[in-house]
C-alpha cells in the first residue's frame, strides 16, 4: 500500500515516511504512527502523520 488513502492508516502501525527536509532526496524514515494529521480521505502525495518519535511526514509505504 502506498499511503495515499487515510482509511489504510491507523495509529500504531509501522510506516515509512518522507520528511519535509528529505523530499528532494526521497530518503525514508521508518516508525510507528502516533497521530494522523491529514483530514481528507485521500491525498496524492501521501497522508501526513506524526510518528512516535515526533517526526512528521507523508506516508510512502505501509509495512
Rosetta constraint file for C-alpha pairs under 8 A:
AtomPair CA 1 CA 8 HARMONIC 7.97 0.50
AtomPair CA 1 CA 61 HARMONIC 6.14 0.50
AtomPair CA 1 CA 62 HARMONIC 5.70 0.50
AtomPair CA 2 CA 46 HARMONIC 7.45 0.50
AtomPair CA 2 CA 59 HARMONIC 7.32 0.50
AtomPair CA 2 CA 60 HARMONIC 5.39 0.50
AtomPair CA 2 CA 61 HARMONIC 4.94 0.50
AtomPair CA 2 CA 62 HARMONIC 6.49 0.50
AtomPair CA 3 CA 8 HARMONIC 6.99 0.50
AtomPair CA 3 CA 9 HARMONIC 7.17 0.50
AtomPair CA 3 CA 46 HARMONIC 5.21 0.50
AtomPair CA 3 CA 47 HARMONIC 6.05 0.50
AtomPair CA 3 CA 58 HARMONIC 7.96 0.50
AtomPair CA 3 CA 59 HARMONIC 5.03 0.50
AtomPair CA 3 CA 60 HARMONIC 5.43 0.50
AtomPair CA 3 CA 61 HARMONIC 5.83 0.50
AtomPair CA 3 CA 62 HARMONIC 6.34 0.50
AtomPair CA 4 CA 42 HARMONIC 5.60 0.50
AtomPair CA 4 CA 43 HARMONIC 5.21 0.50
AtomPair CA 4 CA 44 HARMONIC 5.78 0.50
AtomPair CA 4 CA 45 HARMONIC 6.57 0.50
AtomPair CA 4 CA 46 HARMONIC 4.27 0.50
AtomPair CA 4 CA 47 HARMONIC 5.54 0.50
AtomPair CA 4 CA 59 HARMONIC 7.36 0.50
AtomPair CA 4 CA 60 HARMONIC 7.82 0.50
AtomPair CA 5 CA 9 HARMONIC 7.39 0.50
AtomPair CA 5 CA 41 HARMONIC 5.99 0.50
AtomPair CA 5 CA 42 HARMONIC 4.68 0.50
AtomPair CA 5 CA 43 HARMONIC 6.76 0.50
AtomPair CA 5 CA 46 HARMONIC 7.51 0.50
AtomPair CA 5 CA 47 HARMONIC 6.89 0.50
AtomPair CA 6 CA 38 HARMONIC 7.74 0.50
AtomPair CA 6 CA 40 HARMONIC 7.33 0.50
AtomPair CA 6 CA 41 HARMONIC 5.01 0.50
AtomPair CA 6 CA 42 HARMONIC 5.92 0.50
AtomPair CA 6 CA 47 HARMONIC 6.25 0.50
AtomPair CA 7 CA 41 HARMONIC 6.90 0.50
AtomPair CA 9 CA 13 HARMONIC 7.28 0.50
AtomPair CA 9 CA 36 HARMONIC 7.87 0.50
AtomPair CA 9 CA 62 HARMONIC 7.93 0.50
AtomPair CA 10 CA 33 HARMONIC 7.10 0.50
AtomPair CA 10 CA 36 HARMONIC 7.68 0.50
AtomPair CA 11 CA 32 HARMONIC 7.54 0.50
AtomPair CA 11 CA 33 HARMONIC 4.91 0.50
AtomPair CA 11 CA 34 HARMONIC 5.23 0.50
AtomPair CA 11 CA 35 HARMONIC 6.16 0.50
AtomPair CA 11 CA 36 HARMONIC 7.33 0.50
AtomPair CA 12 CA 32 HARMONIC 5.57 0.50
AtomPair CA 12 CA 33 HARMONIC 5.16 0.50
AtomPair CA 12 CA 34 HARMONIC 6.33 0.50
AtomPair CA 13 CA 32 HARMONIC 5.46 0.50
AtomPair CA 13 CA 33 HARMONIC 5.72 0.50
AtomPair CA 13 CA 62 HARMONIC 7.88 0.50
AtomPair CA 13 CA 63 HARMONIC 7.67 0.50
AtomPair CA 14 CA 30 HARMONIC 7.20 0.50
AtomPair CA 14 CA 31 HARMONIC 5.59 0.50
AtomPair CA 14 CA 32 HARMONIC 4.50 0.50
AtomPair CA 14 CA 33 HARMONIC 6.48 0.50
AtomPair CA 14 CA 62 HARMONIC 6.47 0.50
AtomPair CA 14 CA 63 HARMONIC 5.47 0.50
AtomPair CA 15 CA 30 HARMONIC 5.76 0.50
AtomPair CA 15 CA 31 HARMONIC 5.74 0.50
AtomPair CA 15 CA 32 HARMONIC 6.21 0.50
AtomPair CA 15 CA 33 HARMONIC 7.00 0.50
AtomPair CA 15 CA 59 HARMONIC 6.63 0.50
AtomPair CA 15 CA 60 HARMONIC 7.66 0.50
AtomPair CA 15 CA 61 HARMONIC 5.75 0.50
AtomPair CA 15 CA 62 HARMONIC 4.51 0.50
AtomPair CA 15 CA 63 HARMONIC 5.40 0.50
AtomPair CA 16 CA 28 HARMONIC 5.78 0.50
AtomPair CA 16 CA 29 HARMONIC 5.36 0.50
AtomPair CA 16 CA 30 HARMONIC 4.32 0.50
AtomPair CA 16 CA 31 HARMONIC 6.50 0.50
AtomPair CA 16 CA 59 HARMONIC 5.93 0.50
AtomPair CA 16 CA 60 HARMONIC 5.82 0.50
AtomPair CA 16 CA 61 HARMONIC 5.09 0.50
AtomPair CA 16 CA 62 HARMONIC 6.41 0.50
AtomPair CA 16 CA 63 HARMONIC 7.45 0.50
AtomPair CA 17 CA 28 HARMONIC 5.38 0.50
AtomPair CA 17 CA 29 HARMONIC 5.23 0.50
AtomPair CA 17 CA 30 HARMONIC 6.34 0.50
AtomPair CA 17 CA 31 HARMONIC 8.00 0.50
AtomPair CA 17 CA 57 HARMONIC 5.52 0.50
AtomPair CA 17 CA 58 HARMONIC 5.17 0.50
AtomPair CA 17 CA 59 HARMONIC 4.34 0.50
AtomPair CA 17 CA 60 HARMONIC 5.35 0.50
AtomPair CA 17 CA 61 HARMONIC 7.00 0.50
AtomPair CA 18 CA 22 HARMONIC 6.06 0.50
AtomPair CA 18 CA 23 HARMONIC 6.19 0.50
AtomPair CA 18 CA 26 HARMONIC 6.46 0.50
AtomPair CA 18 CA 27 HARMONIC 6.26 0.50
AtomPair CA 18 CA 28 HARMONIC 4.88 0.50
AtomPair CA 18 CA 29 HARMONIC 6.16 0.50
AtomPair CA 18 CA 57 HARMONIC 5.35 0.50
AtomPair CA 18 CA 58 HARMONIC 5.55 0.50
AtomPair CA 18 CA 59 HARMONIC 6.68 0.50
AtomPair CA 18 CA 60 HARMONIC 6.77 0.50
AtomPair CA 19 CA 23 HARMONIC 6.34 0.50
AtomPair CA 19 CA 27 HARMONIC 7.90 0.50
AtomPair CA 19 CA 28 HARMONIC 7.38 0.50
AtomPair CA 19 CA 29 HARMONIC 7.29 0.50
AtomPair CA 19 CA 55 HARMONIC 7.45 0.50
AtomPair CA 19 CA 56 HARMONIC 6.34 0.50
AtomPair CA 19 CA 57 HARMONIC 4.48 0.50
AtomPair CA 19 CA 58 HARMONIC 6.86 0.50
AtomPair CA 20 CA 56 HARMONIC 7.98 0.50
AtomPair CA 20 CA 57 HARMONIC 6.32 0.50
AtomPair CA 22 CA 26 HARMONIC 5.58 0.50
AtomPair CA 22 CA 27 HARMONIC 5.52 0.50
AtomPair CA 22 CA 28 HARMONIC 7.63 0.50
AtomPair CA 23 CA 27 HARMONIC 7.28 0.50
AtomPair CA 28 CA 60 HARMONIC 7.94 0.50
AtomPair CA 31 CA 51 HARMONIC 5.93 0.50
AtomPair CA 31 CA 52 HARMONIC 6.97 0.50
AtomPair CA 31 CA 53 HARMONIC 7.38 0.50
AtomPair CA 32 CA 51 HARMONIC 5.37 0.50
AtomPair CA 32 CA 52 HARMONIC 5.72 0.50
AtomPair CA 33 CA 49 HARMONIC 6.58 0.50
AtomPair CA 33 CA 50 HARMONIC 6.10 0.50
AtomPair CA 33 CA 51 HARMONIC 4.51 0.50
AtomPair CA 33 CA 52 HARMONIC 6.13 0.50
AtomPair CA 34 CA 49 HARMONIC 7.42 0.50
AtomPair CA 34 CA 50 HARMONIC 5.61 0.50
AtomPair CA 34 CA 51 HARMONIC 4.96 0.50
AtomPair CA 34 CA 52 HARMONIC 5.08 0.50
AtomPair CA 35 CA 49 HARMONIC 5.69 0.50
AtomPair CA 35 CA 50 HARMONIC 5.09 0.50
AtomPair CA 35 CA 51 HARMONIC 6.89 0.50
AtomPair CA 36 CA 47 HARMONIC 7.55 0.50
AtomPair CA 36 CA 48 HARMONIC 6.37 0.50
AtomPair CA 36 CA 49 HARMONIC 4.48 0.50
AtomPair CA 36 CA 50 HARMONIC 6.44 0.50
AtomPair CA 37 CA 47 HARMONIC 7.53 0.50
AtomPair CA 37 CA 48 HARMONIC 5.32 0.50
AtomPair CA 37 CA 49 HARMONIC 5.14 0.50
AtomPair CA 37 CA 50 HARMONIC 7.03 0.50
AtomPair CA 38 CA 47 HARMONIC 5.71 0.50
AtomPair CA 38 CA 48 HARMONIC 5.28 0.50
AtomPair CA 38 CA 49 HARMONIC 7.15 0.50
AtomPair CA 42 CA 46 HARMONIC 7.85 0.50
AtomPair CA 42 CA 47 HARMONIC 7.24 0.50
AtomPair CA 43 CA 47 HARMONIC 5.86 0.50
AtomPair CA 45 CA 58 HARMONIC 7.02 0.50
AtomPair CA 46 CA 58 HARMONIC 4.97 0.50
AtomPair CA 46 CA 59 HARMONIC 5.02 0.50
AtomPair CA 46 CA 60 HARMONIC 6.13 0.50
AtomPair CA 47 CA 58 HARMONIC 5.26 0.50
AtomPair CA 47 CA 59 HARMONIC 5.52 0.50
AtomPair CA 48 CA 56 HARMONIC 7.02 0.50
AtomPair CA 48 CA 57 HARMONIC 5.36 0.50
AtomPair CA 48 CA 58 HARMONIC 4.22 0.50
AtomPair CA 48 CA 59 HARMONIC 6.31 0.50
AtomPair CA 49 CA 56 HARMONIC 5.71 0.50
AtomPair CA 49 CA 57 HARMONIC 5.78 0.50
AtomPair CA 49 CA 58 HARMONIC 6.21 0.50
AtomPair CA 49 CA 59 HARMONIC 7.04 0.50
AtomPair CA 50 CA 54 HARMONIC 5.91 0.50
AtomPair CA 50 CA 55 HARMONIC 5.67 0.50
AtomPair CA 50 CA 56 HARMONIC 4.46 0.50
AtomPair CA 50 CA 57 HARMONIC 6.79 0.50
AtomPair CA 51 CA 55 HARMONIC 5.38 0.50
AtomPair CA 51 CA 56 HARMONIC 6.41 0.50
